[in-house]
Amino acid sequence: MKKIIFILLTTFLVTTSNNAQDSGGKFSGYMFGDYYYVVKNHDESLVDLHGYQFRRIYFTYDYKIDNAWSTRLRLEMGNKFGIDKGVKMSSFVRDAYLKYKIGLQSIILGISPTPTWKIVEKIWGYRSVEKTPLDIQKMGGSRDFGLAAEGYFNTAKSFGYSVMFSNGSSTKQETNRGKSGMASISWKPNKSLIFELYGDYFDKKGSTDWITLQGFAAYVSKNFRVGLQYANQTRGINEDKSNKFNIASAFLTGRINKNFGYLLRADKMFEANPKGNDIAYIPFSEDAASTLLIAGLDWSPVKGVSIIPNIEYVLYDKTESGVTIENDMFARLTFYWKFK
C-alpha cells in the first residue's frame, strides 16, 4: 500500500511539474548523503563500518492558489544507518499544508515546520552535514500537524514571531489526548544581527511533560556566519526530581571564495542522553555527557551542488561511576544537490 501511494504521489508531482510554470505551481527538491567511514566508536560493532548512504531525498510541490492562498506537498525518503538495519529506503509525507497570507501575517494548517529550530537551521545553513543541536539530540521535532501562525509585528520586519498549536507527535498519527504549544519571538536590529527566544510545552502521558526554553543569537555577513545557542529542557518527574537536559552550541561558517567554504561547530550536551543510541547516523552513548565537534570544507563547483569532506568527533565525559568511554569519530564525504 505504501509503495502504491508513493508511486501515485510521485506521478502526480512529475505530471504537475510539466505545466507548473503556467499553472502557478513549482516542482523542486534536493538530496544529500555521504560516503562515511566509522574510524572509532563507543559501540565496537560499528568500527570500520563504511559505505554510501542517502540521508535525505526531498520532492516538493508548491502551488499558489491565488495572491493569498498557497499549498505545499513534500515527500521525504532516506536510508537507515547501522549493521542491523539493512532495509530499503523508506518514504513518507514531510509537509502537507494550506497557507493563508495577508500582509505580513500568515496562517498555516496541516503538517508544517515547527518554530523550534527554523531560524537556527536557516542560519547554520549546513543541514546536509548535520542537524541543529536540539534536532540531533531529539529534544523536539522539525514538523508537526496543527495550526500555526507567523509573521512580523512591524513593517520593517525587525520583530517577528512564530507560534504553533499541534498534536505533538511530529508526522506520526496522533495517539494520545495531550497536545503541544510552541512559540518563538525574534528581533533583528540590523541586517547582520538576529536574536531569538523560544519556548514550548508538550503535554505527554502521565507526569512526563516536556518544557523547553531556548535562546539564540547570530551575526550574519556576506562572507561568514556566527551562531550561539543555549537550551534547557525539563522532561517530566522521576522519583520527585525533574529530568533536566542542557545543551550549548556555537558555530562558524563562511566563504573563502565563490567555490569554497568552511564550517566549524561545537555542541556540548551537559547530561547523558537516555535516547542517544536512537540518534540517526551518529548514535551517542547513553551513559555520559558529550561534546560534538564538526569541521568541514565546502566545494561548490556550480550553484546548487556541494561536495563537503567533514569530520564529526564525539568526546565523552566520564560516567557517573567514573568509567571512561571510547570517543566516536566519523569521517564523511557529504554530497548535496538541489533542483527546481
N, C-alpha and C positions, 0 to 999 in steps of 0.2 A: 504493500500500500504506500509506504514512504517513497519507494522508487517511482511509482506511478505519479504521485503528487509532485515530486521533484521534476520529472520529465514534463509534466503539463505546465508547471510554473516556468521552467526554463524555456519551453517552446513559446509560451505567451510572451516572455520577455524579449526573446530574439525576434519574434514576429513583429511585436510592437515597435522594436527599435528601428525597423526598416523605414517606418514613416514617422519616427519620433519628432524630428525637427519640425515637420509640418503640423503635427497634432498637438504640440506643446509639451511633448514628453521627452525624456532623456534617459538613455541607457548607458550605464557606466559600471566600473568595477576595478578591483585591484587584487593582487596576490602577493603573498610573501611567505618565505620559508628559509630553510638553511641546509647546508651540509654541515653536520655537527660532529664533534668528537668529544666524548667524556674522558678528560685527562685523568681526573681523580674524583672520588665521591665518597660521602659517608656511607652510602649503600654500595658495597663491593660488587654486587651483581650488575651494576651499571658501568663500572670502569671498563674502558676501551670500547664501549658501545659507540658506533658511528654510522652515519648514513644520511640520506636525503629525507627531508620532510617538508610538507606544506603545512604551515601552522594556521594560515587563514586564506580563504578564497571568497571574495565577495562579488555578487552580481546584484546590481541595484537598478531599479526603475523609478524615476521621479516624474510625476505628471502634474502639470499646472492646470487646474480645472478652470480657474479664472484669475483675476487680479488678487483675490483674497484667499481662495481655497486651493490647496495642493495636497498631494498624497505621495507616499513612498512605500515601495516594497523592496526589501533586501533579503537575499538568501546568503547563508554562510555555510562554508564547508571547511573541514580541517582534518588532519591526522591525529592520532593518539600517540603519545610517547611512552616507551618502555618495552622491555623484552617480553612481557606477558600481555601485551595489548595489541597483538597483530590483527587488527580488524580493519575493514575497508573504511575509506573516508566517509564520514557522516555528513548530513546536511540538515538544516533547519531554518526557520524564518527568524531573521535577526531584527528586522524593522518592518512594521506594518501599521502605518498611522495616517490619520487625516489631520491636516493643519489649516487653521484659520488665522490669517494675519490682518490686523487693522492698525495702520500707523506703525508705531514702534512696539506693539504688543502682539503676541502670538499665543494661541490656544491649541494644544495637541492632544488628540485622543487615539489610543492604541498602544502598540509596543514601540517605545521610543527611547532615545538615550536619556539616562538619568543625569542629574546635576552633579553627581558625586565626584567625577574627575574629568568632566567635559572640558573645562578650561585648562586643567593641568596637562591633560593628554595633548591638547592642541599646541600648547607652548613647548612641551617636551619634544614633540614632533617626530619621535622615533618609535612609534608603536610597532613598527616592523621588527625592531630589535628586541624591545621588551615592554611589557605593560607598565603602567604607572604604579607607585607603591601600594596603594590600597587595593588596586586591582590584582596585583600579583599575590598579595597576602590574603586574598579572599575576605576582605573587610567591607565589601559592598558589591554591587552589580552594575554593569555598564548599561543594561537595558531593564525595563520593567513595563508591565501592562497597566496603564492607568490614564489619568487625566493630568496634563502638565500645562504650565503657563510660563512664558519667558518674555523678556523684553528689556526696556530701559525706562528709567524714571525721568530722564531729561533728553532734550533734543540733541545735545552734544554727545550723547551715548557714553558718558563717563561713569554713570551709575546704572548698573544692570542687575537683573535678578533672574532666578530660575527656581520654580517650585514644582513639586510633583506629589500627587496622592495616588498610590498604586497598590498592587497586590503584595509586593514584597517577595515575589517568587521568581523574579527575573523573567525569562522567556518560557518558563515551565508553567504547566497548568496549576491554577490556584487550588490548594488542598486544605486550607485552614481559614479560620474566621479573622485572623489577625491581618492588619494592613500596615503600610509604611507611609511615612511622610518625609520629604526631603526638601531642603531649601538652601539656596546659595545667593549671596549678595556680593557683587564685585564693584570695584572702584578703579577707574583708570584716569589718574590726574593729568597724564600727558600721553604722548604717543609711545613712550617707552616703558613706563611703569604700570603694573597691574597688581591689585590686591584682591584676595577673595577670602570670605568666611563662609564656611559650610557646616550644616548640621542635619542629622537625620534621626528618626526614631522608627525602629522596626518592631512591631507587636508580634512576637513569636510565641510559640506554645509554652504554657506554664510560666515559670519565672525566668525565662531565657531571653527577654527582650534585649535588643541591641540599641545603643545610643552612641552616635559618632559625632565628634567635633573636629573640624579641620581648618587650618589656616594656610594660606599660600601667598607667596609674593614672587614677582618675576620682573626682570629687566629684559626688554626685547629691543634689539637694534638690527640694522641691516646685516651685520656680519656675525653677530653672536647672540645667544640667549642664555640667561642665568635664572635658575629657579630654586626656591627654598620652600619646604613643606614640612608641616608637623601635624600629626593627627593622634587623637586619643579615642579609643573605643571601649565601652563597657558592655560585656556580654553576660547579662543575667546574674543570678546569685548562686553561689555554690558554697554550702556549709557556712552560711551567713557572711560570706565575703564576695565582693564583686570581682569578676574576672576582667581585669583591665589590660588593654594592649596599647602600646605606644610605638609610633614609628616616626622617624625623621628622615628627610631626604634632601639632597642637593644635586643639581646637575648643571653642566655647562656644555652647550653645543654651539657650533659655529661653522663658517665657511672659510676655507683657506683661499679658494678661488672659485671660479664658475663650476668647475668639475669635481672639486674635492672639499670634503667637510670632515668634522670630527665630533665625537660625543664622549662625555665623561659623566659618570653618575655614581653616587654612593647612597645606599639605603641602610639605615640602622633600625632593626627590629629589636626593641628592648626586652621583649619576652619571647619565649619559645612559642611557635605557632602550633596549636594542637591539631591543625589540619594541614600541616606543612607537607606531608607526604602526598597529598592530593593535588598540590600545585602543578599545573600543566607545564611540561617541557623542562622545568627546573625544580624538581621536588626538593624541599627543605627538610632537615632533621626536625623532628617534633620534640626533641629533648633539650634544646639550648637556644638562647638568643643568637641572632645572626647579623652579619654585615654583608650586604651585597655590593660588589664593585663591578662596574661596567665600563669598558673602554672600547672604542671602535673608530674606524676610518670609513668615510662615505665617499665612494667613487660614483659619480653620476655622468655616464658617457653622453646621455641625452636627457632631456627633460622627461620626468616621469619614470625613470629607470635608475635604480641604485644597487650597487654591489658593496656590501658592508662587512668586511672582516672584523670580528669583535671577540672579546673575551668576557665571560661572566665568571666571577670568582666569589665564592661564599665563604666567609670566615666565621667560625662558631666560637662563642664564649664557652667556658666550661659549664657542664651541667650543674645542677644544684648539689649533686653528690660529689662534684669535683672531677668528673670524668672528662677527658679531652676527646673531642670528636674530630675525625678526619674532615678537612675542608673540601669544598667542591670546586671543580674547575671545568668549565665548558668552553671549548674553542669552536667558533662557528664562522661560516661564510654565509652571511644572510643575503638573500636576493629579494628585490621588491620591484614591482612594476604596476602601472595603472593604465586604464584605457577609458575613453569616453567619446 
